[in-house]
Amino acid sequence: FRGYLLNRLGGVTDSRVAAIVISSLLFGAWHFINSGSIVTVIVTATIGAILAIFKTYVKNCSIVSVAIAHGFYDGSLAFLSWLLL
């Protein structure tokens, strides 16, 4: 979903920065449906922007590597929640 959206927006806007910002905001907004929290939207959009920057600007960074990084992030949050709660 994110990779497709980032690539399509990059072609439509002719700006990598605009594609990153728009796709990250949409990524954050999508998570609002699950949580109902604006804080979650901000954090998710920020993480989405960081991952999109890596995908866009780091040589040989693929969607697979970004998906793995996302999984590690989610896994570490789940582990910390289990550990602290």
Disulfide bonds with the S-S distance in Angstrom:
none
